[in-house]
Amino acid sequence: MKFVHVSDLHLGKRVHEFSMAEDQRHILDEIARIAAETNADAVFVAGDVYDKSVPNVDAVGMFDDFLTRLVSDGRAVFVIAGNHDSGERLQFGGRLMESRRVYVAGAYGGSLPCVKMKDEAGEVNVYMLPFVRPSTVNSRLGTQTSSYDECVRAAINAAGVDAGARNILIAHQFVTAAGAAPERSDSETVSIGGVDNVDVSAFDAFDYVALGHIHTPQKTGRTEVRYCGSPLAYSFSECGRAKSAVVGELRGKGEVNLEYIPLLPLRAMDEVKCELGKLRETLKTHRADSYMHVTLTDKGRLINAIEKVREIYPNVMLLDFDNGFYEKELTETSERLKEKTTEELFAQFFEEQNGMALNEKQAALLRSVTENEE
């Protein structure tokens, strides 16, 4: 059985207020092309299909087009919900889609959906485990797990997986190996203290584990437990990191061959550092359409710096300064903010976001909340 493993599409995402829709349509076309060229039997989408639990219309239409293309090409598609998705919304129409071999596991319902695929060697069990928390598993199974590791193990145990059969699992969790955490990037949700980790040993019964959640491609523990990574870079911490789709083939029990096919973005993410007057010349050595993080080193204040930079290069997503002047200004601003009360800070935030001050009723409600906290 041959499959393509992708995850963390984050359809509908905006990066520094730039819509990524055009880039995402391009990369979905790339994934569909790879599935066709490798003659894959199935495509696994391991969670975080959307960037928000209530995705925008364009994002939903984009995924609908993607599924339709894959199914029209004769491929089975397996989709699970990630922590960014609404499981209930994602699985709407799921039972109808099964007739077209689109299998969706949204909200965990107390069992792991299992689809039996067939190839020359016999049956392959494809299990789907959407993102779960201890509270979710406990409510469905009547267990009292207190950690993510315990709740994932409970969900797998309840599925009665035959370790002697050929098994694949699609999951979306933070998986570690003997305490060693996977490499992360700035575009991922950061948890405190690693309380959400699941040890890789929980997946011993599976020949291949198609993981989502981490945006950097990598194995966890063993080669067959793998994060494919996001298909696009969603932060400048990912500059220079190659993106790829995992193309795998499960032959006999325990025989998994993996290939990593590069995913070429419509636009790269890149960084430059120079004075404003040298920016045009510096950018000549970079792709003309890349999304840019520009750090200016000019001494002193630059008025309307972002407008001036975008006159030279429109695709500047992020602008920073490295000259000491702005660091001093930020420090002074931070000190001034420390002197403000919670009520004053929220009122300032509200006005900046809405273009108007709190009215008397809103101000009174805010006072009652802050007074209760004190």
Protein Blocks (a to p, Z undefined) as FASTA:
>chain_A
ZZdddehklgoiaeehiafklmmmmmmmmmmmmmmmnopabdcdeejkbfbfbdcfklmm
mmmmmmmmmmmnopacdddddfkbcfklmmgoklmmmmnopacdfbdehiacddddddfk
lpadddddddddfklmmmmnopacfbfklmmmmmmmmnopafkbccdddddddddeehia
cdddfkbccdehhlmbccfklmmmpmbdcdehiacdcdehiaklccebjabdcbfklgoi
acdddddddfbehiacddddddddfbdcddddddfklmmmmmmmpcfkbccddddfbecj
dehklmmmmmmomklmbdcddehjmmmmmmmmmmmmmmpcfklmmmmmmmmmnopacdfk
lmmmmmmmmmmmZZ
